[in-house]
Amino acid sequence: MNTRVLRIELRRSVAPWAGVVVLVPALAFLYLLDGVWWSGTTAWTAQWTPLALWTRSLLF
């Protein structure tokens, strides 16, 4: 009984379509746009490694 009601409500609802409308453009931007994350992580590593080491020394 509950699954039947749930199926009817999901068929009537706009929520699944709204989820698709949000998810598809987000994934398209993630995979289709060329960014620095595709070419390498050297800049990211150079930026965040000292911060990680400093945090680690403070924790000790």
Backbone atoms as SQL, in Angstrom:
CREATE TABLE atoms (id INTEGER PRIMARY KEY, chain TEXT, resi INTEGER, resn TEXT, atom TEXT, x REAL, y REAL, z REAL);
INSERT INTO atoms VALUES
  (1, 'A', 1, 'MET', 'N', 0.830, -1.195, 0.000),
  (2, 'A', 1, 'MET', 'CA', 0.000, 0.000, 0.000),
  (3, 'A', 1, 'MET', 'C', 0.874, 1.257, 0.000),
  (4, 'A', 2, 'ASN', 'N', 1.896, 1.290, 0.853),
  (5, 'A', 2, 'ASN', 'CA', 2.743, 2.470, 0.932),
  (6, 'A', 2, 'ASN', 'C', 3.554, 2.683, -0.337),
  (7, 'A', 3, 'THR', 'N', 4.039, 1.611, -0.945),
  (8, 'A', 3, 'THR', 'CA', 4.822, 1.772, -2.172),
  (9, 'A', 3, 'THR', 'C', 3.945, 2.271, -3.314),
  (10, 'A', 4, 'ARG', 'N', 2.700, 1.846, -3.332),
  (11, 'A', 4, 'ARG', 'CA', 1.784, 2.319, -4.374),
  (12, 'A', 4, 'ARG', 'C', 1.549, 3.821, -4.243),
  (13, 'A', 5, 'VAL', 'N', 1.341, 4.271, -3.023),
  (14, 'A', 5, 'VAL', 'CA', 1.136, 5.695, -2.775),
  (15, 'A', 5, 'VAL', 'C', 2.401, 6.479, -3.111),
  (16, 'A', 6, 'LEU', 'N', 3.540, 5.956, -2.742),
  (17, 'A', 6, 'LEU', 'CA', 4.805, 6.622, -3.032),
  (18, 'A', 6, 'LEU', 'C', 5.032, 6.746, -4.536),
  (19, 'A', 7, 'ARG', 'N', 4.745, 5.696, -5.291),
  (20, 'A', 7, 'ARG', 'CA', 4.897, 5.754, -6.743),
  (21, 'A', 7, 'ARG', 'C', 3.972, 6.795, -7.363),
  (22, 'A', 8, 'ILE', 'N', 2.756, 6.873, -6.876),
  (23, 'A', 8, 'ILE', 'CA', 1.811, 7.863, -7.397),
  (24, 'A', 8, 'ILE', 'C', 2.293, 9.273, -7.091),
  (25, 'A', 9, 'GLU', 'N', 2.760, 9.492, -5.886),
  (26, 'A', 9, 'GLU', 'CA', 3.232, 10.824, -5.509),
  (27, 'A', 9, 'GLU', 'C', 4.488, 11.218, -6.280),
  (28, 'A', 10, 'LEU', 'N', 5.389, 10.278, -6.510),
  (29, 'A', 10, 'LEU', 'CA', 6.576, 10.584, -7.289),
  (30, 'A', 10, 'LEU', 'C', 6.232, 10.873, -8.746),
  (31, 'A', 11, 'ARG', 'N', 5.217, 10.211, -9.263),
  (32, 'A', 11, 'ARG', 'CA', 4.795, 10.465, -10.631),
  (33, 'A', 11, 'ARG', 'C', 4.163, 11.847, -10.766),
  (34, 'A', 12, 'ARG', 'N', 3.442, 12.272, -9.769),
  (35, 'A', 12, 'ARG', 'CA', 2.792, 13.578, -9.785),
  (36, 'A', 12, 'ARG', 'C', 3.753, 14.715, -9.449),
  (37, 'A', 13, 'SER', 'N', 4.759, 14.413, -8.684),
  (38, 'A', 13, 'SER', 'CA', 5.624, 15.436, -8.122),
  (39, 'A', 13, 'SER', 'C', 6.584, 16.006, -9.165),
  (40, 'A', 14, 'VAL', 'N', 7.012, 17.221, -8.910),
  (41, 'A', 14, 'VAL', 'CA', 8.002, 17.866, -9.765),
  (42, 'A', 14, 'VAL', 'C', 9.410, 17.652, -9.208),
  (43, 'A', 15, 'ALA', 'N', 9.537, 17.085, -8.036),
  (44, 'A', 15, 'ALA', 'CA', 10.836, 16.924, -7.377),
  (45, 'A', 15, 'ALA', 'C', 11.842, 16.112, -8.195),
  (46, 'A', 16, 'PRO', 'N', 11.474, 14.979, -8.786),
  (47, 'A', 16, 'PRO', 'CA', 12.492, 14.269, -9.592),
  (48, 'A', 16, 'PRO', 'C', 12.996, 15.100, -10.771),
  (49, 'A', 17, 'TRP', 'N', 12.098, 15.821, -11.427),
  (50, 'A', 17, 'TRP', 'CA', 12.522, 16.655, -12.549),
  (51, 'A', 17, 'TRP', 'C', 13.368, 17.826, -12.070),
  (52, 'A', 18, 'ALA', 'N', 13.038, 18.380, -10.934),
  (53, 'A', 18, 'ALA', 'CA', 13.841, 19.474, -10.393),
  (54, 'A', 18, 'ALA', 'C', 15.241, 18.973, -10.042),
  (55, 'A', 19, 'GLY', 'N', 15.334, 17.773, -9.524),
  (56, 'A', 19, 'GLY', 'CA', 16.637, 17.184, -9.233),
  (57, 'A', 19, 'GLY', 'C', 17.470, 16.987, -10.488),
  (58, 'A', 20, 'VAL', 'N', 16.831, 16.548, -11.555),
  (59, 'A', 20, 'VAL', 'CA', 17.534, 16.371, -12.827),
  (60, 'A', 20, 'VAL', 'C', 17.987, 17.714, -13.371),
  (61, 'A', 21, 'VAL', 'N', 17.123, 18.736, -13.254),
  (62, 'A', 21, 'VAL', 'CA', 17.469, 20.071, -13.755),
  (63, 'A', 21, 'VAL', 'C', 18.654, 20.648, -12.996),
  (64, 'A', 22, 'VAL', 'N', 18.799, 20.331, -11.735),
  (65, 'A', 22, 'VAL', 'CA', 19.926, 20.831, -10.956),
  (66, 'A', 22, 'VAL', 'C', 21.170, 19.981, -11.197),
  (67, 'A', 23, 'LEU', 'N', 21.024, 18.677, -11.249),
  (68, 'A', 23, 'LEU', 'CA', 22.162, 17.774, -11.331),
  (69, 'A', 23, 'LEU', 'C', 22.854, 17.791, -12.697),
  (70, 'A', 24, 'VAL', 'N', 22.089, 17.806, -13.762),
  (71, 'A', 24, 'VAL', 'CA', 22.686, 17.737, -15.102),
  (72, 'A', 24, 'VAL', 'C', 23.567, 18.952, -15.412),
  (73, 'A', 25, 'PRO', 'N', 23.110, 20.192, -15.192),
  (74, 'A', 25, 'PRO', 'CA', 24.025, 21.315, -15.446),
  (75, 'A', 25, 'PRO', 'C', 25.250, 21.315, -14.532),
  (76, 'A', 26, 'ALA', 'N', 25.077, 20.882, -13.283),
  (77, 'A', 26, 'ALA', 'CA', 26.225, 20.837, -12.378),
  (78, 'A', 26, 'ALA', 'C', 27.282, 19.858, -12.886),
  (79, 'A', 27, 'LEU', 'N', 26.854, 18.685, -13.301),
  (80, 'A', 27, 'LEU', 'CA', 27.812, 17.713, -13.844),
  (81, 'A', 27, 'LEU', 'C', 28.395, 18.179, -15.166),
  (82, 'A', 28, 'ALA', 'N', 27.593, 18.864, -15.982),
  (83, 'A', 28, 'ALA', 'CA', 28.105, 19.384, -17.250),
  (84, 'A', 28, 'ALA', 'C', 29.200, 20.414, -16.998),
  (85, 'A', 29, 'PHE', 'N', 28.975, 21.321, -16.060),
  (86, 'A', 29, 'PHE', 'CA', 30.008, 22.301, -15.741),
  (87, 'A', 29, 'PHE', 'C', 31.257, 21.626, -15.190),
  (88, 'A', 30, 'LEU', 'N', 31.070, 20.594, -14.394),
  (89, 'A', 30, 'LEU', 'CA', 32.218, 19.917, -13.796),
  (90, 'A', 30, 'LEU', 'C', 33.071, 19.215, -14.845),
  (91, 'A', 31, 'TYR', 'N', 32.420, 18.545, -15.798),
  (92, 'A', 31, 'TYR', 'CA', 33.171, 17.737, -16.747),
  (93, 'A', 31, 'TYR', 'C', 33.488, 18.439, -18.064),
  (94, 'A', 32, 'LEU', 'N', 32.732, 19.473, -18.441),
  (95, 'A', 32, 'LEU', 'CA', 32.951, 20.096, -19.737),
  (96, 'A', 32, 'LEU', 'C', 33.834, 21.333, -19.686),
  (97, 'A', 33, 'LEU', 'N', 33.856, 22.027, -18.567),
  (98, 'A', 33, 'LEU', 'CA', 34.699, 23.207, -18.469),
  (99, 'A', 33, 'LEU', 'C', 36.137, 22.805, -18.176),
  (100, 'A', 34, 'ASP', 'N', 37.051, 23.448, -18.872),
  (101, 'A', 34, 'ASP', 'CA', 38.459, 23.169, -18.643),
  (102, 'A', 34, 'ASP', 'C', 38.959, 24.067, -17.520),
  (103, 'A', 35, 'GLY', 'N', 39.562, 23.469, -16.539),
  (104, 'A', 35, 'GLY', 'CA', 40.056, 24.238, -15.408),
  (105, 'A', 35, 'GLY', 'C', 41.430, 23.782, -15.001),
  (106, 'A', 36, 'VAL', 'N', 41.959, 24.437, -13.979),
  (107, 'A', 36, 'VAL', 'CA', 43.303, 24.091, -13.521),
  (108, 'A', 36, 'VAL', 'C', 43.347, 22.695, -12.902),
  (109, 'A', 37, 'TRP', 'N', 42.192, 22.188, -12.479),
  (110, 'A', 37, 'TRP', 'CA', 42.195, 20.861, -11.864),
  (111, 'A', 37, 'TRP', 'C', 42.449, 19.763, -12.879),
  (112, 'A', 38, 'TRP', 'N', 42.303, 20.051, -14.182),
  (113, 'A', 38, 'TRP', 'CA', 42.580, 19.033, -15.196),
  (114, 'A', 38, 'TRP', 'C', 44.058, 18.997, -15.566),
  (115, 'A', 39, 'SER', 'N', 44.730, 20.132, -15.494),
  (116, 'A', 39, 'SER', 'CA', 46.104, 20.174, -15.984),
  (117, 'A', 39, 'SER', 'C', 47.127, 19.698, -14.962),
  (118, 'A', 40, 'GLY', 'N', 46.792, 19.699, -13.704),
  (119, 'A', 40, 'GLY', 'CA', 47.722, 19.217, -12.702),
  (120, 'A', 40, 'GLY', 'C', 47.437, 19.839, -11.358),
  (121, 'A', 41, 'THR', 'N', 48.028, 19.270, -10.348),
  (122, 'A', 41, 'THR', 'CA', 47.760, 19.732, -8.986),
  (123, 'A', 41, 'THR', 'C', 48.956, 20.417, -8.363),
  (124, 'A', 42, 'THR', 'N', 49.924, 20.813, -9.182),
  (125, 'A', 42, 'THR', 'CA', 51.142, 21.406, -8.635),
  (126, 'A', 42, 'THR', 'C', 50.854, 22.708, -7.897),
  (127, 'A', 43, 'ALA', 'N', 50.036, 23.567, -8.516),
  (128, 'A', 43, 'ALA', 'CA', 49.733, 24.846, -7.874),
  (129, 'A', 43, 'ALA', 'C', 48.954, 24.626, -6.579),
  (130, 'A', 44, 'TRP', 'N', 48.036, 23.690, -6.600),
  (131, 'A', 44, 'TRP', 'CA', 47.251, 23.407, -5.398),
  (132, 'A', 44, 'TRP', 'C', 48.160, 22.898, -4.296),
  (133, 'A', 45, 'THR', 'N', 49.069, 22.003, -4.644),
  (134, 'A', 45, 'THR', 'CA', 49.980, 21.434, -3.654),
  (135, 'A', 45, 'THR', 'C', 50.897, 22.514, -3.090),
  (136, 'A', 46, 'ALA', 'N', 51.401, 23.374, -3.964),
  (137, 'A', 46, 'ALA', 'CA', 52.306, 24.431, -3.510),
  (138, 'A', 46, 'ALA', 'C', 51.590, 25.410, -2.590),
  (139, 'A', 47, 'GLN', 'N', 50.303, 25.567, -2.787),
  (140, 'A', 47, 'GLN', 'CA', 49.554, 26.523, -1.975),
  (141, 'A', 47, 'GLN', 'C', 49.171, 25.947, -0.612),
  (142, 'A', 48, 'TRP', 'N', 48.730, 24.700, -0.580),
  (143, 'A', 48, 'TRP', 'CA', 48.125, 24.166, 0.638),
  (144, 'A', 48, 'TRP', 'C', 49.061, 23.318, 1.491),
  (145, 'A', 49, 'THR', 'N', 50.159, 22.832, 0.953),
  (146, 'A', 49, 'THR', 'CA', 51.070, 22.012, 1.741),
  (147, 'A', 49, 'THR', 'C', 51.662, 22.767, 2.930),
  (148, 'A', 50, 'PRO', 'N', 52.135, 24.008, 2.771),
  (149, 'A', 50, 'PRO', 'CA', 52.656, 24.722, 3.947),
  (150, 'A', 50, 'PRO', 'C', 51.593, 24.933, 5.031),
  (151, 'A', 51, 'LEU', 'N', 50.369, 25.194, 4.609),
  (152, 'A', 51, 'LEU', 'CA', 49.298, 25.353, 5.590),
  (153, 'A', 51, 'LEU', 'C', 49.050, 24.045, 6.344),
  (154, 'A', 52, 'ALA', 'N', 49.060, 22.941, 5.639),
  (155, 'A', 52, 'ALA', 'CA', 48.872, 21.649, 6.287),
  (156, 'A', 52, 'ALA', 'C', 50.007, 21.345, 7.254),
  (157, 'A', 53, 'LEU', 'N', 51.224, 21.653, 6.859),
  (158, 'A', 53, 'LEU', 'CA', 52.361, 21.404, 7.744),
  (159, 'A', 53, 'LEU', 'C', 52.324, 22.308, 8.981),
  (160, 'A', 54, 'TRP', 'N', 51.918, 23.564, 8.813),
  (161, 'A', 54, 'TRP', 'CA', 51.807, 24.474, 9.928),
  (162, 'A', 54, 'TRP', 'C', 50.718, 24.008, 10.897),
  (163, 'A', 55, 'THR', 'N', 49.589, 23.582, 10.360),
  (164, 'A', 55, 'THR', 'CA', 48.509, 23.061, 11.211),
  (165, 'A', 55, 'THR', 'C', 48.971, 21.822, 11.958),
  (166, 'A', 56, 'ARG', 'N', 49.702, 20.973, 11.276),
  (167, 'A', 56, 'ARG', 'CA', 50.201, 19.766, 11.912),
  (168, 'A', 56, 'ARG', 'C', 51.152, 20.102, 13.062),
  (169, 'A', 57, 'SER', 'N', 52.029, 21.090, 12.842),
  (170, 'A', 57, 'SER', 'CA', 52.963, 21.463, 13.912),
  (171, 'A', 57, 'SER', 'C', 52.218, 22.075, 15.090),
  (172, 'A', 58, 'LEU', 'N', 51.157, 22.816, 14.846),
  (173, 'A', 58, 'LEU', 'CA', 50.368, 23.380, 15.944),
  (174, 'A', 58, 'LEU', 'C', 49.641, 22.304, 16.732),
  (175, 'A', 59, 'LEU', 'N', 49.223, 21.268, 16.061),
  (176, 'A', 59, 'LEU', 'CA', 48.515, 20.181, 16.744),
  (177, 'A', 59, 'LEU', 'C', 49.457, 19.375, 17.634),
  (178, 'A', 60, 'PHE', 'N', 50.733, 19.291, 17.229),
  (179, 'A', 60, 'PHE', 'CA', 51.691, 18.569, 18.069),
  (180, 'A', 60, 'PHE', 'C', 52.069, 19.422, 19.253);
